[in-house]
Amino acid sequence: QASVAILVVGETVGEGEWQGVVRVQDVRATEKDRVKIAESFRPGDVVRAIVISLGDQSNYYLSTARNDLGVLMATSDAGNAMHPVSWREYRDPVTGTSELRKVAKPF
């Protein structure tokens, strides 16, 4: 599972920070058994997700299992802002290297 900090709800920026979790089965709507969290999200990614459950005492359960949900902004291992090139890949324009992510389809 991926742990996330919830900073914005809808269009409202929160005063604090809430904790959320994206479980493996909530990353994609299809091929759930083939999902790898490390190929979907990385630390520092900005992710759009929906709350699907209040979860446990300390975490909201989140889902990215729609085309418009997933990573919105990603930074490469080299520290450069990356651009999406497909539904599962971001590319660093400086180094040309690609990294796997669960990419959110733009509005």
N, CA, C and O atoms as a printed pandas DataFrame, in Angstrom:
     atom_number atom_name residue_name chain_id  residue_number  x_coord  y_coord  z_coord
0              1         N          GLN        A               1    0.831   -1.180    0.000
1              2        CA          GLN        A               1    0.000    0.000    0.000
2              3         C          GLN        A               1    0.877    1.245    0.000
3              4         O          GLN        A               1    2.037    1.216    0.410
4              5         N          ALA        A               2    0.289    2.334   -0.471
5              6        CA          ALA        A               2    0.998    3.613   -0.503
6              7         C          ALA        A               2    0.388    4.541    0.534
7              8         O          ALA        A               2   -0.832    4.699    0.583
8              9         N          SER        A               3    1.212    5.145    1.350
9             10        CA          SER        A               3    0.753    6.128    2.333
10            11         C          SER        A               3    0.840    7.510    1.713
11            12         O          SER        A               3    1.824    7.845    1.054
12            13         N          VAL        A               4   -0.202    8.316    1.930
13            14        CA          VAL        A               4   -0.234    9.656    1.349
14            15         C          VAL        A               4   -0.654   10.674    2.404
15            16         O          VAL        A               4   -1.319   10.344    3.387
16            17         N          ALA        A               5   -0.251   11.905    2.175
17            18        CA          ALA        A               5   -0.696   13.026    2.997
18            19         C          ALA        A               5   -1.797   13.732    2.222
19            20         O          ALA        A               5   -1.582   14.146    1.083
20            21         N          ILE        A               6   -2.971   13.875    2.821
21            22        CA          ILE        A               6   -4.096   14.552    2.173
22            23         C          ILE        A               6   -3.986   16.032    2.520
23            24         O          ILE        A               6   -4.109   16.417    3.683
24            25         N          LEU        A               7   -3.753   16.859    1.500
25            26        CA          LEU        A               7   -3.543   18.289    1.709
26            27         C          LEU        A               7   -4.689   19.136    1.187
27            28         O          LEU        A               7   -4.928   20.233    1.692
28            29         N          VAL        A               8   -5.414   18.631    0.160
29            30        CA          VAL        A               8   -6.502   19.366   -0.470
30            31         C          VAL        A               8   -7.695   18.432   -0.604
31            32         O          VAL        A               8   -7.548   17.274   -0.994
32            33         N          VAL        A               9   -8.888   18.947   -0.275
33            34        CA          VAL        A               9  -10.125   18.190   -0.458
34            35         C          VAL        A               9  -11.024   19.033   -1.342
35            36         O          VAL        A               9  -11.419   20.134   -0.957
36            37         N          GLY        A              10  -11.355   18.521   -2.541
37            38        CA          GLY        A              10  -12.103   19.323   -3.506
38            39         C          GLY        A              10  -11.233   20.486   -3.940
39            40         O          GLY        A              10  -10.157   20.294   -4.506
40            41         N          GLU        A              11  -11.706   21.690   -3.670
41            42        CA          GLU        A              11  -10.917   22.877   -3.989
42            43         C          GLU        A              11  -10.453   23.592   -2.723
43            44         O          GLU        A              11   -9.972   24.724   -2.779
44            45         N          THR        A              12  -10.601   22.922   -1.585
45            46        CA          THR        A              12  -10.257   23.525   -0.303
46            47         C          THR        A              12   -8.923   22.993    0.204
47            48         O          THR        A              12   -8.741   21.786    0.365
48            49         N          VAL        A              13   -8.000   23.904    0.450
49            50        CA          VAL        A              13   -6.713   23.527    1.028
50            51         C          VAL        A              13   -6.908   23.394    2.532
51            52         O          VAL        A              13   -7.375   24.320    3.195
52            53         N          GLY        A              14   -6.547   22.244    3.054
53            54        CA          GLY        A              14   -6.726   21.999    4.481
54            55         C          GLY        A              14   -5.720   22.754    5.324
55            56         O          GLY        A              14   -4.610   23.048    4.880
56            57         N          GLU        A              15   -6.126   23.064    6.551
57            58        CA          GLU        A              15   -5.211   23.734    7.476
58            59         C          GLU        A              15   -4.215   22.744    8.058
59            60         O          GLU        A              15   -3.109   23.114    8.452
60            61         N          GLY        A              16   -4.618   21.499    8.105
61            62        CA          GLY        A              16   -3.741   20.459    8.627
62            63         C          GLY        A              16   -3.452   19.431    7.554
63            64         O          GLY        A              16   -3.635   19.671    6.361
64            65         N          GLU        A              17   -3.003   18.296    8.009
65            66        CA          GLU        A              17   -2.675   17.212    7.084
66            67         C          GLU        A              17   -3.322   15.937    7.610
67            68         O          GLU        A              17   -3.175   15.596    8.784
68            69         N          TRP        A              18   -4.036   15.238    6.739
69            70        CA          TRP        A              18   -4.637   13.965    7.102
70            71         C          TRP        A              18   -3.879   12.858    6.403
71            72         O          TRP        A              18   -3.272   13.074    5.355
72            73         N          GLN        A              19   -3.916   11.692    6.977
73            74        CA          GLN        A              19   -3.220   10.542    6.400
74            75         C          GLN        A              19   -4.205    9.690    5.611
75            76         O          GLN        A              19   -5.345    9.489    6.027
76            77         N          GLY        A              20   -3.750    9.196    4.472
77            78        CA          GLY        A              20   -4.546    8.306    3.644
78            79         C          GLY        A              20   -3.698    7.149    3.156
79            80         O          GLY        A              20   -2.468    7.191    3.195
80            81         N          VAL        A              21   -4.385    6.116    2.695
81            82        CA          VAL        A              21   -3.716    4.923    2.187
82            83         C          VAL        A              21   -4.384    4.521    0.881
83            84         O          VAL        A              21   -5.610    4.475    0.790
84            85         N          VAL        A              22   -3.568    4.229   -0.133
85            86        CA          VAL        A              22   -4.066    3.622   -1.368
86            87         C          VAL        A              22   -3.624    2.168   -1.325
87            88         O          VAL        A              22   -2.436    1.863   -1.427
88            89         N          ARG        A              23   -4.593    1.275   -1.174
89            90        CA          ARG        A              23   -4.270   -0.153   -1.120
90            91         C          ARG        A              23   -4.049   -0.679   -2.535
91            92         O          ARG        A              23   -4.526   -0.082   -3.500
92            93         N          VAL        A              24   -3.341   -1.773   -2.661
93            94        CA          VAL        A              24   -3.024   -2.360   -3.968
94            95         C          VAL        A              24   -4.291   -2.563   -4.790
95            96         O          VAL        A              24   -4.301   -2.259   -5.983
96            97         N          GLN        A              25   -5.351   -3.065   -4.182
97            98        CA          GLN        A              25   -6.581   -3.356   -4.916
98            99         C          GLN        A              25   -7.336   -2.095   -5.327
99           100         O          GLN        A              25   -8.301   -2.181   -6.086
100          101         N          ASP        A              26   -6.916   -0.920   -4.839
101          102        CA          ASP        A              26   -7.598    0.333   -5.156
102          103         C          ASP        A              26   -6.813    1.227   -6.114
103          104         O          ASP        A              26   -7.201    2.373   -6.341
104          105         N          VAL        A              27   -5.714    0.720   -6.679
105          106        CA          VAL        A              27   -4.898    1.520   -7.600
106          107         C          VAL        A              27   -5.542    1.592   -8.979
107          108         O          VAL        A              27   -5.671    2.676   -9.548
108          109         N          ARG        A              28   -5.947    0.443   -9.522
109          110        CA          ARG        A              28   -6.540    0.370  -10.864
110          111         C          ARG        A              28   -7.838   -0.409  -10.808
111          112         O          ARG        A              28   -8.057   -1.210   -9.900
112          113         N          ALA        A              29   -8.704   -0.165  -11.793
113          114        CA          ALA        A              29   -9.979   -0.878  -11.854
114          115         C          ALA        A              29   -9.810   -2.267  -12.460
115          116         O          ALA        A              29  -10.595   -3.168  -12.166
116          117         N          THR        A              30   -8.791   -2.450  -13.304
117          118        CA          THR        A              30   -8.570   -3.738  -13.964
118          119         C          THR        A              30   -7.194   -4.277  -13.596
119          120         O          THR        A              30   -6.336   -3.537  -13.116
120          121         N          GLU        A              31   -6.994   -5.557  -13.823
121          122        CA          GLU        A              31   -5.713   -6.228  -13.561
122          123         C          GLU        A              31   -5.181   -5.898  -12.168
123          124         O          GLU        A              31   -3.994   -5.622  -11.996
124          125         N          LYS        A              32   -6.061   -5.929  -11.188
125          126        CA          LYS        A              32   -5.676   -5.576   -9.817
126          127         C          LYS        A              32   -4.589   -6.487   -9.265
127          128         O          LYS        A              32   -3.795   -6.073   -8.420
128          129         N          ASP        A              33   -4.555   -7.729   -9.744
129          130        CA          ASP        A              33   -3.556   -8.683   -9.250
130          131         C          ASP        A              33   -2.157   -8.395   -9.786
131          132         O          ASP        A              33   -1.184   -8.955   -9.281
132          133         N          ARG        A              34   -2.035   -7.536  -10.795
133          134        CA          ARG        A              34   -0.730   -7.225  -11.382
134          135         C          ARG        A              34   -0.164   -5.886  -10.908
135          136         O          ARG        A              34    0.924   -5.492  -11.326
136          137         N          VAL        A              35   -0.888   -5.193  -10.046
137          138        CA          VAL        A              35   -0.464   -3.872   -9.570
138          139         C          VAL        A              35    0.744   -3.993   -8.644
139          140         O          VAL        A              35    0.785   -4.843   -7.754
140          141         N          LYS        A              36    1.720   -3.125   -8.874
141          142        CA          LYS        A              36    2.869   -2.994   -7.979
142          143         C          LYS        A              36    2.908   -1.538   -7.519
143          144         O          LYS        A              36    2.986   -0.621   -8.337
144          145         N          ILE        A              37    2.854   -1.341   -6.228
145          146        CA          ILE        A              37    2.816    0.021   -5.685
146          147         C          ILE        A              37    4.027    0.835   -6.140
147          148         O          ILE        A              37    3.879    2.011   -6.471
148          149         N          ALA        A              38    5.206    0.242   -6.165
149          150        CA          ALA        A              38    6.429    0.962   -6.558
150          151         C          ALA        A              38    6.393    1.400   -8.019
151          152         O          ALA        A              38    7.121    2.316   -8.403
152          153         N          GLU        A              39    5.556    0.759   -8.844
153          154        CA          GLU        A              39    5.405    1.149  -10.247
154          155         C          GLU        A              39    4.200    2.065  -10.438
155          156         O          GLU        A              39    3.878    2.439  -11.565
156          157         N          SER        A              40    3.542    2.425   -9.354
157          158        CA          SER        A              40    2.357    3.275   -9.428
158          159         C          SER        A              40    2.585    4.645   -8.801
159          160         O          SER        A              40    2.130    5.658   -9.331
160          161         N          PHE        A              41    3.292    4.674   -7.669
161          162        CA          PHE        A              41    3.533    5.913   -6.930
162          163         C          PHE        A              41    4.943    5.901   -6.361
163          164         O          PHE        A              41    5.516    4.846   -6.090
164          165         N          ARG        A              42    5.490    7.110   -6.185
165          166        CA          ARG        A              42    6.794    7.263   -5.532
166          167         C          ARG        A              42    6.702    8.417   -4.542
167          168         O          ARG        A              42    5.841    9.286   -4.683
168          169         N          PRO        A              43    7.577    8.436   -3.545
169          170        CA          PRO        A              43    7.568    9.557   -2.597
170          171         C          PRO        A              43    7.719   10.891   -3.327
171          172         O          PRO        A              43    8.551   11.030   -4.224
172          173         N          GLY        A              44    6.906   11.866   -2.934
173          174        CA          GLY        A              44    6.950   13.189   -3.544
174          175         C          GLY        A              44    5.966   13.394   -4.672
175          176         O          GLY        A              44    5.761   14.530   -5.099
176          177         N          ASP        A              45    5.341   12.325   -5.178
177          178        CA          ASP        A              45    4.344   12.469   -6.240
178          179         C          ASP        A              45    3.126   13.230   -5.719
179          180         O          ASP        A              45    2.754   13.106   -4.552
180          181         N          VAL        A              46    2.512   14.017   -6.600
181          182        CA          VAL        A              46    1.237   14.657   -6.297
182          183         C          VAL        A              46    0.168   13.791   -6.946
183          184         O          VAL        A              46    0.188   13.562   -8.155
184          185         N          VAL        A              47   -0.771   13.309   -6.127
185          186        CA          VAL        A              47   -1.745   12.313   -6.569
186          187         C          VAL        A              47   -3.162   12.841   -6.396
187          188         O          VAL        A              47   -3.485   13.453   -5.378
188          189         N          ARG        A              48   -4.016   12.598   -7.408
189          190        CA          ARG        A              48   -5.450   12.863   -7.288
190          191         C          ARG        A              48   -6.118   11.529   -6.981
191          192         O          ARG        A              48   -5.929   10.555   -7.709
192          193         N          ALA        A              49   -6.902   11.484   -5.898
193          194        CA          ALA        A              49   -7.584   10.258   -5.486
194          195         C          ALA        A              49   -8.940   10.618   -4.898
195          196         O          ALA        A              49   -9.216   11.783   -4.612
196          197         N          ILE        A              50   -9.778    9.610   -4.722
197          198        CA          ILE        A              50  -11.057    9.813   -4.054
198          199         C          ILE        A              50  -11.073    9.001   -2.765
199          200         O          ILE        A              50  -10.447    7.945   -2.672
200          201         N          VAL        A              51  -11.793    9.507   -1.781
201          202        CA          VAL        A              51  -11.957    8.785   -0.519
202          203         C          VAL        A              51  -13.032    7.731   -0.725
203          204         O          VAL        A              51  -14.143    8.044   -1.151
204          205         N          ILE        A              52  -12.700    6.482   -0.423
205          206        CA          ILE        A              52  -13.686    5.407   -0.564
206          207         C          ILE        A              52  -14.164    4.888    0.785
207          208         O          ILE        A              52  -15.179    4.196    0.860
208          209         N          SER        A              53  -13.438    5.218    1.850
209          210        CA          SER        A              53  -13.819    4.745    3.175
210          211         C          SER        A              53  -13.088    5.564    4.229
211          212         O          SER        A              53  -12.003    6.093    3.990
212          213         N          LEU        A              54  -13.704    5.656    5.387
213          214        CA          LEU        A              54  -13.034    6.325    6.496
214          215         C          LEU        A              54  -11.879    5.498    7.022
215          216         O          LEU        A              54  -11.052    6.004    7.781
216          217         N          GLY        A              55  -11.807    4.230    6.632
217          218        CA          GLY        A              55  -10.668    3.393    6.977
218          219         C          GLY        A              55  -10.582    3.089    8.453
219          220         O          GLY        A              55  -11.594    2.868    9.119
220          221         N          ASP        A              56   -9.360    3.079    8.958
221          222        CA          ASP        A              56   -9.157    2.788   10.375
222          223         C          ASP        A              56   -9.052    4.100   11.156
223          224         O          ASP        A              56   -9.426    5.157   10.648
224          225         N          GLN        A              57   -8.558    4.035   12.354
225          226        CA          GLN        A              57   -8.507    5.218   13.215
226          227         C          GLN        A              57   -7.568    6.302   12.711
227          228         O          GLN        A              57   -7.746    7.472   13.048
228          229         N          SER        A              58   -6.581    5.942   11.918
229          230        CA          SER        A              58   -5.579    6.937   11.543
230          231         C          SER        A              58   -5.484    7.218   10.049
231          232         O          SER        A              58   -4.763    8.137    9.659
232          233         N          ASN        A              59   -6.179    6.469    9.198
233          234        CA          ASN        A              59   -6.051    6.641    7.749
234          235         C          ASN        A              59   -7.396    6.603    7.045
235          236         O          ASN        A              59   -8.287    5.838    7.417
236          237         N          TYR        A              60   -7.531    7.440    6.022
237          238        CA          TYR        A              60   -8.644    7.325    5.086
238          239         C          TYR        A              60   -8.204    6.354    4.000
239          240         O          TYR        A              60   -7.033    6.339    3.622
240          241         N          TYR        A              61   -9.127    5.544    3.493
241          242        CA          TYR        A              61   -8.813    4.676    2.362
242          243         C          TYR        A              61   -9.145    5.438    1.086
243          244         O          TYR        A              61  -10.240    5.981    0.937
244          245         N          LEU        A              62   -8.183    5.469    0.171
245          246        CA          LEU        A              62   -8.305    6.222   -1.072
246          247         C          LEU        A              62   -8.250    5.288   -2.265
247          248         O          LEU        A              62   -7.729    4.177   -2.177
248          249         N          SER        A              63   -8.802    5.757   -3.396
249          250        CA          SER        A              63   -8.757    4.983   -4.633
250          251         C          SER        A              63   -8.280    5.862   -5.783
251          252         O          SER        A              63   -8.601    7.048   -5.855
252          253         N          THR        A              64   -7.506    5.254   -6.680
253          254        CA          THR        A              64   -7.113    5.898   -7.941
254          255         C          THR        A              64   -7.596    5.047   -9.113
255          256         O          THR        A              64   -7.018    5.097  -10.199
256          257         N          ALA        A              65   -8.656    4.267   -8.895
257          258        CA          ALA        A              65   -9.125    3.288   -9.878
258          259         C          ALA        A              65  -10.069    3.879  -10.921
259          260         O          ALA        A              65  -11.039    3.235  -11.319
260          261         N          ARG        A              66   -9.788    5.095  -11.359
261          262        CA          ARG        A              66  -10.474    5.704  -12.501
262          263         C          ARG        A              66   -9.399    6.343  -13.371
263          264         O          ARG        A              66   -8.292    6.620  -12.909
264          265         N          ASN        A              67   -9.738    6.571  -14.635
265          266        CA          ASN        A              67   -8.753    7.143  -15.563
266          267         C          ASN        A              67   -8.287    8.535  -15.150
267          268         O          ASN        A              67   -7.133    8.894  -15.384
268          269         N          ASP        A              68   -9.173    9.326  -14.535
269          270        CA          ASP        A              68   -8.811   10.698  -14.165
270          271         C          ASP        A              68   -8.091   10.781  -12.820
271          272         O          ASP        A              68   -7.763   11.874  -12.357
272          273         N          LEU        A              69   -7.846    9.632  -12.194
273          274        CA          LEU        A              69   -7.181    9.599  -10.892
274          275         C          LEU        A              69   -5.796    8.989  -11.021
275          276         O          LEU        A              69   -5.566    8.124  -11.866
276          277         N          GLY        A              70   -4.884    9.436  -10.190
277          278        CA          GLY        A              70   -3.513    8.924  -10.215
278          279         C          GLY        A              70   -2.527   10.061  -10.034
279          280         O          GLY        A              70   -2.859   11.099   -9.461
280          281         N          VAL        A              71   -1.320    9.861  -10.522
281          282        CA          VAL        A              71   -0.245   10.842  -10.348
282          283         C          VAL        A              71   -0.459   12.027  -11.287
283          284         O          VAL        A              71   -0.594   11.857  -12.499
284          285         N          LEU        A              72   -0.489   13.231  -10.710
285          286        CA          LEU        A              72   -0.622   14.472  -11.479
286          287         C          LEU        A              72    0.735   15.092  -11.783
287          288         O          LEU        A              72    0.959   15.610  -12.877
288          289         N          MET        A              73    1.635   15.036  -10.811
289          290        CA          MET        A              73    2.972   15.608  -10.962
290          291         C          MET        A              73    3.979   14.656  -10.350
291          292         O          MET        A              73    3.762   14.108   -9.269
292          293         N          ALA        A              74    5.085   14.468  -11.058
293          294        CA          ALA        A              74    6.122   13.552  -10.574
294          295         C          ALA        A              74    7.493   14.171  -10.801
295          296         O          ALA        A              74    7.701   14.942  -11.738
296          297         N          THR        A              75    8.416   13.818   -9.928
297          298        CA          THR        A              75    9.803   14.249  -10.030
298          299         C          THR        A              75   10.667   13.017  -10.249
299          300         O          THR        A              75   10.476   11.997   -9.587
300          301         N          SER        A              76   11.608   13.107  -11.169
301          302        CA          SER        A              76   12.464   11.966  -11.489
302          303         C          SER        A              76   13.488   11.723  -10.389
303          304         O          SER        A              76   13.657   12.540   -9.484
304          305         N          ASP        A              77   14.165   10.588  -10.484
305          306        CA          ASP        A              77   15.246   10.287   -9.545
306          307         C          ASP        A              77   16.347   11.342   -9.623
307          308         O          ASP        A              77   17.071   11.558   -8.651
308          309         N          ALA        A              78   16.475   12.008  -10.794
309          310        CA          ALA        A              78   17.480   13.057  -10.975
310          311         C          ALA        A              78   17.011   14.406  -10.428
311          312         O          ALA        A              78   17.776   15.371  -10.419
312          313         N          GLY        A              79   15.747   14.479   -9.968
313          314        CA          GLY        A              79   15.230   15.712   -9.386
314          315         C          GLY        A              79   14.542   16.645  -10.358
315          316         O          GLY        A              79   14.260   17.792  -10.013
316          317         N          ASN        A              80   14.262   16.176  -11.580
317          318        CA          ASN        A              80   13.621   17.007  -12.591
318          319         C          ASN        A              80   12.122   16.732  -12.657
319          320         O          ASN        A              80   11.678   15.606  -12.434
320          321         N          ALA        A              81   11.338   17.781  -12.970
321          322        CA          ALA        A              81    9.899   17.604  -13.178
322          323         C          ALA        A              81    9.694   16.766  -14.432
323          324         O          ALA        A              81   10.314   17.018  -15.465
324          325         N          MET        A              82    8.822   15.770  -14.338
325          326        CA          MET        A              82    8.595   14.874  -15.474
326          327         C          MET        A              82    7.256   15.170  -16.135
327          328         O          MET        A              82    6.396   15.847  -15.571
328          329         N          HIS        A              83    7.103   14.638  -17.362
329          330        CA          HIS        A              83    5.887   14.811  -18.143
330          331         C          HIS        A              83    5.302   13.444  -18.463
331          332         O          HIS        A              83    6.047   12.510  -18.761
332          333         N          PRO        A              84    3.958   13.311  -18.407
333          334        CA          PRO        A              84    3.358   12.016  -18.737
334          335         C          PRO        A              84    3.471   11.729  -20.230
335          336         O          PRO        A              84    3.294   12.624  -21.057
336          337         N          VAL        A              85    3.766   10.479  -20.567
337          338        CA          VAL        A              85    3.839   10.073  -21.973
338          339         C          VAL        A              85    2.851    8.957  -22.289
339          340         O          VAL        A              85    2.609    8.662  -23.459
340          341         N          SER        A              86    2.278    8.332  -21.261
341          342        CA          SER        A              86    1.239    7.319  -21.456
342          343         C          SER        A              86    0.488    7.164  -20.140
343          344         O          SER        A              86    0.772    7.876  -19.177
344          345         N          TRP        A              87   -0.454    6.254  -20.094
345          346        CA          TRP        A              87   -1.249    6.050  -18.882
346          347         C          TRP        A              87   -0.445    5.427  -17.753
347          348         O          TRP        A              87   -0.920    5.362  -16.619
348          349         N          ARG        A              88    0.779    4.964  -18.052
349          350        CA          ARG        A              88    1.587    4.328  -17.000
350          351         C          ARG        A              88    3.049    4.757  -16.997
351          352         O          ARG        A              88    3.899    4.075  -16.425
352          353         N          GLU        A              89    3.343    5.895  -17.641
353          354        CA          GLU        A              89    4.752    6.284  -17.749
354          355         C          GLU        A              89    4.936    7.798  -17.751
355          356         O          GLU        A              89    4.209    8.528  -18.425
356          357         N          TYR        A              90    5.924    8.253  -16.983
357          358        CA          TYR        A              90    6.390    9.641  -16.998
358          359         C          TYR        A              90    7.809    9.650  -17.546
359          360         O          TYR        A              90    8.549    8.681  -17.373
360          361         N          ARG        A              91    8.199   10.757  -18.218
361          362        CA          ARG        A              91    9.549   10.868  -18.765
362          363         C          ARG        A              91   10.199   12.160  -18.290
363          364         O          ARG        A              91    9.571   13.218  -18.238
364          365         N          ASP        A              92   11.476   12.040  -17.946
365          366        CA          ASP        A              92   12.298   13.179  -17.554
366          367         C          ASP        A              92   12.790   13.842  -18.840
367          368         O          ASP        A              92   13.531   13.213  -19.596
368          369         N          PRO        A              93   12.400   15.103  -19.115
369          370        CA          PRO        A              93   12.800   15.751  -20.370
370          371         C          PRO        A              93   14.291   16.074  -20.436
371          372         O          PRO        A              93   14.826   16.272  -21.527
372          373         N          VAL        A              94   14.966   16.132  -19.299
373          374        CA          VAL        A              94   16.392   16.458  -19.278
374          375         C          VAL        A              94   17.235   15.219  -19.553
375          376         O          VAL        A              94   18.118   15.244  -20.410
376          377         N          THR        A              95   16.965   14.138  -18.830
377          378        CA          THR        A              95   17.774   12.923  -18.977
378          379         C          THR        A              95   17.201   11.947  -19.994
379          380         O          THR        A              95   17.914   11.079  -20.496
380          381         N          GLY        A              96   15.902   12.089  -20.303
381          382        CA          GLY        A              96   15.259   11.173  -21.246
382          383         C          GLY        A              96   14.844    9.849  -20.639
383          384         O          GLY        A              96   14.297    8.997  -21.339
384          385         N          THR        A              97   15.092    9.657  -19.357
385          386        CA          THR        A              97   14.718    8.393  -18.723
386          387         C          THR        A              97   13.230    8.381  -18.390
387          388         O          THR        A              97   12.626    9.422  -18.130
388          389         N          SER        A              98   12.657    7.184  -18.405
389          390        CA          SER        A              98   11.242    6.999  -18.100
390          391         C          SER        A              98   11.088    6.282  -16.771
391          392         O          SER        A              98   11.932    5.476  -16.380
392          393         N          GLU        A              99   10.002    6.586  -16.088
393          394        CA          GLU        A              99    9.673    5.925  -14.831
394          395         C          GLU        A              99    8.196    5.569  -14.849
395          396         O          GLU        A              99    7.369    6.329  -15.352
396          397         N          LEU        A             100    7.874    4.407  -14.296
397          398        CA          LEU        A             100    6.492    3.946  -14.265
398          399         C          LEU        A             100    5.720    4.638  -13.150
399          400         O          LEU        A             100    6.231    4.837  -12.048
400          401         N          ARG        A             101    4.476    5.002  -13.461
401          402        CA          ARG        A             101    3.539    5.594  -12.510
402          403         C          ARG        A             101    2.120    5.235  -12.962
403          404         O          ARG        A             101    1.917    4.818  -14.102
404          405         N          LYS        A             102    1.151    5.396  -12.076
405          406        CA          LYS        A             102   -0.267    5.303  -12.436
406          407         C          LYS        A             102   -0.667    6.737  -12.768
407          408         O          LYS        A             102   -1.000    7.512  -11.872
408          409         N          VAL        A             103   -0.635    7.090  -14.050
409          410        CA          VAL        A             103   -0.809    8.465  -14.505
410          411         C          VAL        A             103   -2.291    8.841  -14.531
411          412         O          VAL        A             103   -3.119    8.078  -15.027
412          413         N          ALA        A             104   -2.620   10.013  -13.997
413          414        CA          ALA        A             104   -3.981   10.538  -14.062
414          415         C          ALA        A             104   -4.201   11.170  -15.428
415          416         O          ALA        A             104   -3.392   11.972  -15.893
416          417         N          LYS        A             105   -5.301   10.800  -16.061
417          418        CA          LYS        A             105   -5.658   11.406  -17.344
418          419         C          LYS        A             105   -6.048   12.863  -17.089
419          420         O          LYS        A             105   -6.794   13.140  -16.150
420          421         N          PRO        A             106   -5.560   13.795  -17.902
421          422        CA          PRO        A             106   -5.919   15.211  -17.702
422          423         C          PRO        A             106   -7.418   15.425  -17.904
423          424         O          PRO        A             106   -8.079   14.650  -18.595
424          425         N          PHE        A             107   -7.946   16.488  -17.289
425          426        CA          PHE        A             107   -9.371   16.819  -17.458
426          427         C          PHE        A             107   -9.658   17.163  -18.894
427          428         O          PHE        A             107  -10.800   17.470  -19.239
